[in-house]
Amino acid sequence: MTLASSAWAVTSTGNEDKEAMTKAFVQRQVEQNMSIGRAIKSIVSHYPQDAEIIISTALDLYPKQYKEIIHAAIAAEPALTSQVVTIALNKGISSCSSIVKTAITAEPSYVDFVVQAAANATPEELDEIVRVAVITEPDSADTIVQTLSQSHPNQMVDILKTAMGAVPFVGEYMVDALLAVFPNEAENVVTTAVRGSNAQREQIARIIETAENAGVAKKDITQYAINAGLTKEEIDTLLAESDNK
């Protein structure tokens, strides 16, 4: 960084001055680095305290390169993931699903921060946020569903239903995660999960076993599964197989 660049972070006082200087600084760094991604990664790494105005300015200047900007900013400072997602969504530079996918891909371990920020910024997009997040990072579907259900408890069933529709093969992990924080919602959790398992016997068996291991009574599991469309005979067979493991 040049001396002039270093001075940028401390000499500006007014908002208009700061915005103008930031714009000029970002443009100069992009020219020097020959890449918006490298420029943003470098600037954010050196000036994390000014990351929000830097990212905001970069998105205003280069909206078509939002993916590169988001990826570079998060890669430079993963702790800023929530802010990056919120800024990008508030600017409306692309669809919510594209921004969420880009942010998760940049730093998968911060997926909870991505979905939480996205849901707070665009609550009307909750269903799409869930769907894109679990498809992009299926190994974290349990924490995604748990995190969003805790912050939107009234929509827990819809969140699980959407996730089951997208990645039914990890249904038992989502059931386990939800029963850990919503033990009194066992009926809704088990019924929704079994119904969303696409009638896959092996998947239903794992869901039932998970519910039983979480402390849900067999008689209750039976009733919940019947509510989801199974017969008592089918459920009794699955419970017996679970007991014999």
C-alpha positions in Angstrom: 0.0 0.0 0.0 1.2 3.5 -0.7 1.4 6.3 1.8 -1.5 8.0 0.2 -3.5 4.8 0.5 -2.7 4.5 4.2 -3.8 8.0 4.8 -7.2 7.3 3.3 -8.3 5.5 6.3 -7.7 8.3 8.7 -7.9 11.7 6.9 -11.5 11.7 5.8 -14.0 13.3 8.2 -17.3 14.1 6.5 -19.5 11.4 5.0 -19.4 12.9 1.5 -15.6 13.2 1.7 -15.3 9.6 2.9 -17.6 8.3 0.1 -15.7 10.2 -2.6 -12.3 9.2 -1.2 -13.4 5.6 -0.9 -14.6 5.5 -4.5 -11.4 6.9 -5.8 -9.4 4.6 -3.6 -11.2 1.5 -4.7 -10.9 2.4 -8.4 -7.2 3.1 -8.0 -6.7 -0.3 -6.3 -8.6 -2.1 -8.9 -6.4 -0.5 -11.6 -3.3 -1.4 -9.7 -4.4 -5.0 -9.0 -6.0 -5.6 -12.4 -8.8 -7.4 -10.6 -11.7 -6.4 -8.4 -11.4 -9.5 -6.4 -7.7 -9.1 -5.5 -8.3 -5.4 -4.8 -11.2 -6.0 -2.4 -9.4 -8.8 -0.6 -6.3 -6.6 -0.1 -8.3 -3.5 1.0 -10.5 -5.4 3.4 -7.6 -7.2 4.9 -5.7 -3.9 5.6 -8.8 -1.9 6.6 -11.4 -4.3 8.2 -12.8 -1.4 10.3 -13.8 0.3 7.0 -15.0 -2.9 5.3 -18.7 -2.0 5.1 -18.1 1.3 3.2 -15.5 -0.4 1.0 -17.8 -3.3 0.0 -20.8 -0.9 -0.5 -18.7 1.3 -2.7 -17.3 -1.6 -4.7 -20.8 -3.0 -5.3 -22.0 0.4 -6.5 -19.0 0.8 -8.9 -18.9 -2.8 -10.2 -22.4 -4.3 -9.7 -22.0 -7.0 -12.4 -19.0 -8.3 -10.5 -20.9 -8.8 -7.3 -19.9 -12.5 -7.0 -16.2 -11.7 -7.1 -16.6 -8.8 -4.6 -18.7 -10.9 -2.1 -16.3 -13.9 -2.4 -13.2 -11.7 -1.9 -14.6 -9.8 1.0 -15.7 -12.9 2.9 -12.4 -14.7 2.1 -10.5 -11.7 3.5 -12.6 -11.4 6.7 -15.0 -14.3 7.3 -16.3 -12.5 10.5 -17.9 -9.9 8.2 -20.0 -12.5 6.4 -23.3 -11.2 7.8 -22.5 -7.6 6.9 -21.5 -8.5 3.4 -24.7 -10.4 2.7 -26.8 -7.7 4.2 -25.2 -5.0 2.1 -25.5 -7.0 -1.1 -29.2 -7.8 -0.5 -30.1 -4.3 0.5 -28.6 -3.0 -2.8 -30.7 -5.4 -4.8 -27.9 -6.1 -7.2 -29.0 -9.7 -7.8 -31.5 -12.3 -6.6 -31.4 -13.4 -3.0 -30.7 -16.9 -4.0 -27.6 -16.0 -6.0 -26.2 -13.8 -3.2 -26.8 -16.5 -0.6 -25.2 -19.2 -2.8 -22.2 -17.0 -3.5 -21.7 -16.2 0.2 -22.0 -19.8 1.3 -19.5 -21.0 -1.4 -17.0 -18.3 -0.2 -17.0 -19.6 3.3 -19.1 -22.8 4.0 -18.4 -22.8 7.7 -20.2 -19.5 8.1 -23.4 -20.7 6.5 -25.4 -20.0 9.6 -24.4 -16.3 9.4 -25.3 -16.2 5.7 -28.8 -17.6 6.2 -29.5 -15.5 9.3 -28.4 -12.3 7.6 -30.4 -13.1 4.5 -33.5 -14.0 6.4 -33.3 -10.8 8.4 -32.8 -8.6 5.3 -35.4 -10.4 3.1 -37.8 -12.3 5.3 -40.2 -12.7 2.4 -37.5 -14.9 0.7 -37.2 -17.3 3.6 -38.4 -20.3 1.6 -35.9 -19.7 -1.1 -33.1 -19.0 1.4 -33.7 -22.4 3.0 -33.8 -24.2 -0.3 -30.7 -22.7 -1.8 -28.7 -23.0 1.5 -29.3 -26.7 2.0 -28.7 -27.5 -1.6 -25.4 -25.5 -1.6 -24.3 -27.0 1.7 -26.3 -30.2 2.4 -23.8 -31.3 5.2 -25.0 -28.3 7.2 -28.7 -28.7 6.6 -29.3 -29.6 10.2 -27.8 -26.4 11.5 -29.4 -24.3 8.8 -32.8 -25.6 9.7 -32.1 -25.3 13.4 -30.8 -21.7 13.2 -33.6 -20.4 11.0 -36.3 -22.2 13.0 -35.0 -20.7 16.3 -35.2 -17.2 14.8 -38.5 -17.9 13.0 -40.3 -20.4 15.3 -43.7 -19.8 13.8 -42.3 -21.0 10.4 -40.5 -24.1 11.7 -42.8 -26.5 9.8 -42.4 -24.6 6.5 -38.6 -24.4 7.0 -38.4 -28.2 7.5 -40.8 -28.9 4.7 -38.7 -26.9 2.3 -35.5 -28.5 3.4 -36.9 -32.0 3.2 -38.1 -31.3 -0.3 -34.6 -30.2 -1.3 -32.4 -32.7 0.5 -34.5 -35.5 1.9 -31.4 -37.8 2.2 -30.3 -35.9 5.4 -33.7 -35.8 6.9 -32.8 -37.6 10.1 -30.1 -35.0 10.9 -32.6 -32.2 10.6 -35.1 -34.0 12.8 -32.4 -34.6 15.4 -31.4 -30.9 15.3 -35.0 -29.6 15.7 -36.0 -32.1 18.4 -32.9 -30.9 20.4 -34.3 -27.3 20.5 -38.1 -28.0 20.1 -38.8 -31.1 22.1 -42.4 -30.1 22.5 -42.8 -29.9 18.7 -42.1 -33.6 18.1 -45.5 -34.1 16.4 -44.9 -31.4 13.8 -41.2 -32.3 13.3 -41.7 -36.1 12.9 -44.9 -35.8 10.8 -43.4 -33.2 8.5 -40.1 -35.2 8.0 -41.9 -38.5 7.4 -44.3 -36.9 4.9 -41.3 -35.2 3.1 -39.3 -38.4 2.8 -40.8 -39.2 -0.5 -42.0 -42.6 0.8 -38.4 -43.8 0.9 -38.5 -46.7 3.4 -34.9 -46.4 4.4 -35.2 -42.7 5.0 -38.4 -43.1 7.0 -36.7 -45.8 9.1 -33.8 -43.4 10.0 -36.2 -40.6 10.9 -38.2 -42.9 13.2 -35.0 -44.2 14.8 -33.8 -40.7 15.3 -37.1 -39.6 16.9 -37.0 -42.7 19.2 -33.4 -41.9 20.2 -34.4 -38.4 21.0 -36.9 -39.7 23.6 -40.2 -39.6 21.6 -42.4 -42.4 22.8 -43.2 -45.2 20.4 -46.9 -44.7 20.6 -46.5 -41.0 19.7 -44.1 -41.9 16.8 -46.7 -44.3 15.5 -49.4 -41.7 15.6 -47.2 -39.1 13.9 -46.2 -41.4 11.2 -49.9 -42.4 10.6 -50.7 -38.7 10.3 -48.0 -38.6 7.6 -49.6 -41.4 5.6 -48.0 -44.6 6.8 -50.0 -47.6 8.0 -49.7 -49.0 11.5 -48.3 -52.2 10.1 -45.6 -50.3 8.3 -44.7 -48.4 11.4 -44.7 -51.4 13.7 -42.3 -53.2 11.3 -39.9 -50.2 11.2 -40.0 -49.8 15.0 -39.2 -53.5 15.4 -36.3 -53.3 13.0 -35.0 -50.3 15.0 -35.2 -52.2 18.2 -33.2 -55.1 16.7 -30.3 -53.0 15.7 
